[in-house]
Amino acid sequence: MTLYVRVKAMSSRKPVIERTSLTIDTQPRNAQDLITYIVRQTVPGDAAAVQNALTSFEDGLFRIFINDNEIEPDLPIVLRDEDEICFLRLTMLAGRIW
């Protein structure tokens, strides 16, 4: 199955990073499986990277959208060929309100 992945930061004025194709062999059951699979494909042999990505997702530092629909951490997901996955990195606000 071929998927397309995009990464976007909320604070960035730049447009969305170009689509990158990713071929997966198995159907992920939930968001955690999807994150684990993608991190292992992009950072091979680094278990710490997988744990860091999972912790960041649980802490709400980024959201995942499949075809513009946000996925929830505990709900099952169904991916189809040529679905678009968007990782949206959120920005923490800092400073004071005047």
N, C-alpha and C positions, 0 to 999 in steps of 0.2 A: 504494500500500500504506500503510495506517495503522498506526503503531507507537505504543506508549505508553512514555514515558520517566519514570523516577523518579531522584532524587538522594538519597543518604543518606550521612551522615558517621558513622563508627564511634564517635566520641566524643560524639555528640549524643544527648541524652536525649529529644529531640523525636521524634515518629513520622516516618515517611518522608514526604517532601514529596509533595503530591498528584500524581496522574498527569497528565502533559501529553501531548496527542496530537501526533504529528508525521507528516506525510505525505511519503513519499519516492517518487521516480520510478524510481530504479535500485536494483538489488540490490548492496549492498556485498560485496566479495570477502572482506574480512578485517576485523579490529578497526581497523586504521589507516584503511581506507576509511570505516568507520562513524564514527569519531571526526572525521575530516575533514569528512564530510557534515554531521554534527550541529553542529559548531562553525561552519561556514559558514552554516548556517541561523540560528543564534542570534547570531553576531557577524559580520555581513556586511562584506566588504571588509577584513578584518584577517588577513593572512597570518601575522603574528606569533602570533596567538591559536591558529591551527592548529598551528604548530610547538611552541608551549608545551604544548598539550594532548597532542600526540604524545610529546614528551619526558617529560612527567609520567607517561604511561602506561608508557613503556619503563622509567622509573625506579621503577615500582611504587608511585606515590603514589595511584593508584586502580585499582580492578578493575571489569570490566564483566561483568554477568550478563544472559543472555537466558533468560527464563522460569526463573529460579533456577539456571541452569547457567552456570558461569564460562567465559568464552571465553579462549582462548590467543592471544597476539599473532600467531603465525605460521600458525595453522590457518585454513582457510576457514570462513566462517560462512554459514548459510542462514537468512534471515528470512522469516517468513510473516505474513500479514495479522493484525493485532491482537496481535502478540508484545509482551511487556513487557521493556523494557531498563532495567536498574538500574545506575547509576554509583555505586559505593561508594568514597567517599573515605576513605583510611586515615589514621590519626593516628600521627605519630612520637612515640616515647616519649623523655622527657628526664628528667634528674635522676639521682640515685644510688640504689643499693640499700643500705639500712641494715642 
